[in-house]
């Protein structure tokens, strides 16, 4: 997916775990976090909340598989957070559209995304 994001003009940083993602974010604050609900070492929701503590304006896209369909506890935990949730399998075009939507929301909230990541 990182290659597809880059081909579409997005600057991309990758991480193999939640802990590594937080380290990367501390050095290069992201505009949008795209993560799988079953990320290694730290689940995606915990990662998203911790990342928002470090980078409050970061937008979040959670990808969830059939085995991890949202339940009431999941829905309650992310309610009001503005997280985008996509069910797998996710077509790259759908994921890109979601990322661009999150970047538009970020811009509308007064925090401009890098010019190479903006799409009109």
JOCOR-V521281 format. One line per field, one symbol per residue. psi: psi as a letter, one per 40 degrees, with the letter a starting at -180 (. if undefined). A space follows every 50 residues. Layout:
BEGIN
psi->???
END
This chain:
BEGIN
psi->dddddddfehhhhiieiddddddddddghidhhhiidfiidhiddddddd ddddgdehihhhhiidefihaddddddeheeehhhhhiihiddddddddd ddddddddeehhiideeih.
END
